[in-house]
Amino acid sequence: MAVFIQLLLGIVVLTLSFLIAFAGIQVFHILHEFRLTLKKLNRILDHTTSLSEAAARPVTAVNEFYTEVKDLVNVTQDQIVAATPDRVITPRTAHRSPRRFFRRSGASLRPS
């Protein structure tokens, strides 16, 4: 009976040792795959950064262009006003009544 228990104990110890070794190898494989995934993700993020910078340059250039046009219009408008001292120049919106977008049969809508 003692030999049977020792044999059974030896088989259990061998089986558990094999399972632990197998689990350890699998953990190393998982860590290796995780490392490869992180490398790929890092490359994707690098490409995304370079693409966003490349896309931002034209947008910035257009923004600077419109800013320069706006400044030029303001300077030209100031020069026109300065060149016509005998006339009063008022903005066009000052002569109009406020626009009403929602009308019912020509009459303004009243709040309910």
C-alpha positions, 0 to 999 in steps of 0.5 A: 500500500505504501508503494502505491501511495508513493507511486501516486504521489510521484505521478501527481508531482510530475503532472503538476510540474509539467502543468506549471512548466507549460503555464510558464511557457504560455505566459512567456508567449503571451508577454512576447505577443503583447510586446509585438502589439505594443511595438505595432501600436507605437508605429501606428501612433507615430504615423498618426502624429506625422499625418496630423502634423502634415494635415495641420500645415495647410489648414494653418496656411489657409488660416494665416491667408484669411487673417491677412485678407481680413487685416488688409480689408480693415486697413483699406476700409480705414483708408476709405473712411479717412479719405472721405471726411465730408460723408458719414459712412454707416454700416449697412445693418444699421439701416435695416430692421432686424430680420425675422425668419419665422413668419405666419402670413406676414405677421411675426410669430408671438411667443406662446 
